[in-house]
């Protein structure tokens, strides 16, 4: 007796080509007797008369969206993937991204390999790895919890008043490191090191590395370089009581207000994101491909197959 299979489909629906890709994926899955559950989102009017997508089972965009599913399949760019990763993480199931956007650094497959990727899902010829997350807690000046959240890429503490700097103190393992005026501070995972933290001057970290990356954002200080700290460290950003309000932004999606005098504490996440790998290609190849890095002239080790 076989167990019924079901997959949550999370497509980016703002382009006609994306809608047709979602329909093709759904058709392939249903032909393999896999039920497809479509996430409710904006622009659903674009599919209400679609011959394939309009007939799919729907799921509300909440923590139970992927309940009972074996996998979350994402068709879109990195923003769509980050939103969908939350539904997978809530149910502790894997998430697979197929890039229909621009860079698509988080995706395992590309638009041209959609059918092959779906077949690997059908045949279960993929493997799953854990990607580190961070848990975030914001407390106010009185020590009361303002909010809690998590991130796959980064927690960005951002100044709300652009006419002023955010006066903050960076702390690692409950000891102060430096105080400075800044636009904010980024606390990122290895996965997030190629995103906002990279744009702010941080290093690229291989995803197999266990570490937390801290990047002051436009800090007015002599010592404001990125830090790579232990995955077991506690990183905190404390704002001065007289400074402007800030906000903690997780993966560009979830927000917690950070009033003046508040503390943002970031630790390794209690639950990782389970990440589908479709092949064994090294991260180096992904880095070169996605950033279109020049590698002409490379010869490699002599006499060895690479």
Residue pairs with C-beta under 8 A, 6 or more apart in sequence:
4 35
5 33
5 34
5 35
5 70
6 34
6 35
6 36
6 37
6 68
6 69
6 70
7 29
7 34
7 35
7 36
7 37
7 69
7 70
7 71
7 72
7 73
7 121
8 37
8 39
8 59
8 65
8 66
8 69
8 71
8 72
8 73
8 84
8 87
8 88
9 22
9 25
9 26
9 29
9 36
9 37
9 38
9 39
9 56
9 73
9 75
10 39
10 41
10 72
10 73
10 74
10 75
10 76
10 80
10 83
10 84
10 87
11 18
11 19
11 21
11 22
11 25
11 38
11 74
11 75
11 76
11 80
11 100
12 18
12 75
12 76
12 77
12 79
12 80
12 100
12 101
13 19
13 22
13 41
13 42
13 43
13 44
13 46
13 47
14 43
15 100
17 100
18 75
18 76
18 100
19 46
19 47
19 50
19 53
21 75
21 98
21 100
21 111
21 114
22 38
22 47
22 53
22 75
23 50
23 51
23 52
23 53
24 114
24 115
25 36
25 73
25 75
25 98
25 114
25 118
26 36
26 38
26 52
26 53
26 56
27 52
28 115
28 118
28 119
28 122
29 36
29 73
29 118
29 121
29 122
30 36
32 122
34 122
35 57
36 56
36 57
37 56
37 57
37 58
37 59
37 65
37 66
37 69
38 53
38 56
38 57
38 58
38 59
39 58
39 59
39 61
39 65
39 84
39 87
40 58
40 59
40 60
40 61
41 61
47 53
47 54
48 54
59 65
59 66
61 87
63 87
63 90
64 90
64 91
65 87
65 90
66 72
66 87
66 88
66 90
66 91
66 93
67 91
69 91
69 93
70 93
70 94
71 88
71 93
71 94
71 95
71 96
71 121
71 276
72 84
72 85
72 87
72 88
72 93
72 94
72 95
72 96
73 96
73 98
73 118
73 121
74 80
74 81
74 84
74 85
74 95
74 96
74 97
74 98
74 107
75 98
75 100
75 114
76 97
76 99
76 100
76 101
77 99
77 100
77 101
77 102
77 103
77 104
77 107
78 101
78 103
78 104
78 105
78 106
78 107
78 195
79 101
79 252
80 97
80 101
81 95
81 97
81 104
81 106
81 107
82 106
82 152
82 153
82 251
82 252
82 253
83 253
84 95
84 97
85 95
85 152
85 273
86 253
87 95
88 94
88 95
88 273
88 274
89 95
89 133
89 150
89 152
89 271
89 272
89 273
89 274
92 271
92 274
93 274
94 128
94 274
94 275
94 276
95 273
95 274
95 275
95 276
96 108
96 109
96 117
96 121
96 126
96 276
96 278
97 104
97 106
97 107
97 108
97 109
98 107
98 108
98 109
98 110
98 111
98 113
98 114
98 117
99 107
99 109
99 110
99 111
100 111
103 290
104 110
104 290
105 194
105 195
105 286
105 290
106 191
108 117
108 276
108 277
108 278
108 279
109 116
109 117
109 278
117 278
120 126
120 278
126 276
126 277
126 278
127 276
127 277
128 274
128 275
128 276
128 277
129 274
129 275
129 277
130 272
130 273
130 274
130 275
131 152
131 189
131 191
131 207
131 272
131 273
131 274
131 275
132 189
132 190
132 191
132 210
132 231
132 268
132 269
132 272
133 150
133 151
133 152
133 189
133 268
133 269
133 271
133 272
133 273
134 150
134 151
134 154
134 155
134 187
134 188
134 189
134 212
134 266
134 267
134 268
134 269
135 148
135 149
135 150
135 266
135 267
135 268
135 269
135 270
136 148
136 149
136 150
136 151
136 155
136 248
136 250
136 256
136 264
136 265
136 266
137 145
137 147
137 148
137 264
137 265
138 145
138 146
138 147
138 148
138 248
138 256
138 257
138 258
138 262
138 263
138 264
138 265
139 145
139 146
139 262
139 263
139 265
140 146
140 259
140 261
140 262
141 241
141 259
141 260
141 261
141 262
146 256
146 257
146 258
146 259
146 262
147 248
147 256
147 257
148 256
149 155
149 248
149 250
149 254
149 256
150 250
150 254
150 269
150 271
151 189
151 192
151 250
151 251
151 254
151 269
152 189
152 191
152 192
152 251
152 273
153 188
153 189
153 191
153 192
153 195
153 196
153 251
153 252
154 186
154 187
154 188
154 189
154 192
154 195
154 196
154 197
154 250
154 251
155 186
155 187
155 188
155 248
155 249
155 250
155 264
155 266
156 184
156 185
156 186
156 187
156 196
156 217
156 248
156 249
156 250
156 252
157 166
157 168
157 184
157 185
157 186
157 187
157 237
157 246
157 247
157 248
157 258
157 264
158 166
158 183
158 184
158 217
158 246
158 247
158 248
158 249
159 165
159 166
159 182
159 183
159 184
159 244
159 246
160 244
160 245
160 246
160 247
161 244
161 245
164 243
164 244
165 181
165 182
165 183
165 220
165 243
166 181
166 182
166 183
166 184
166 239
166 243
166 244
166 246
167 179
167 180
167 181
167 239
167 240
167 242
167 243
168 179
168 180
168 181
168 182
168 185
168 237
168 238
168 239
168 240
168 243
169 176
169 177
169 178
169 179
169 237
169 238
169 240
170 176
170 177
170 178
170 179
170 180
170 185
170 214
170 216
170 235
170 236
170 237
171 177
171 234
171 235
171 236
171 237
171 238
172 214
172 227
172 229
172 233
172 234
172 235
172 236
173 229
173 233
173 234
174 234
174 236
177 227
178 221
178 223
178 224
179 221
180 216
180 219
180 220
180 221
180 224
181 219
181 220
181 221
182 216
182 217
182 218
182 219
182 220
182 221
182 224
183 217
183 218
183 219
184 217
184 218
184 246
185 214
185 215
185 216
185 217
185 219
185 237
186 196
186 197
186 200
186 202
186 213
186 214
186 215
186 216
186 217
187 212
187 213
187 214
187 215
187 235
187 237
187 266
188 195
188 196
188 197
188 202
188 212
188 213
188 214
188 215
189 212
189 213
190 205
190 206
190 207
190 208
190 209
190 210
190 211
190 213
191 207
192 213
192 251
193 202
193 203
193 204
193 205
193 213
194 204
194 287
194 290
196 252
197 213
197 215
197 226
198 204
200 215
200 217
200 218
201 215
201 226
202 213
202 215
202 226
203 213
203 226
203 228
204 287
205 211
205 213
205 228
206 283
207 283
208 283
210 231
211 228
211 229
211 230
211 231
212 228
212 229
212 230
212 231
212 233
212 235
212 266
212 268
213 226
213 227
213 228
213 229
214 226
214 227
214 228
214 229
214 235
215 226
215 227
216 224
216 225
216 226
229 235
231 268
232 268
233 267
234 265
234 266
234 267
235 265
235 266
235 267
236 263
236 264
236 265
236 266
237 263
237 264
238 262
238 263
238 264
239 246
239 258
239 260
239 261
239 262
239 263
240 260
240 261
241 260
241 261
242 260
243 260
244 260
245 257
245 258
245 259
245 260
246 258
246 262
247 255
247 256
247 257
247 258
248 255
248 256
248 257
248 258
248 264
249 255
250 256
258 264
287 293
288 295
300 306
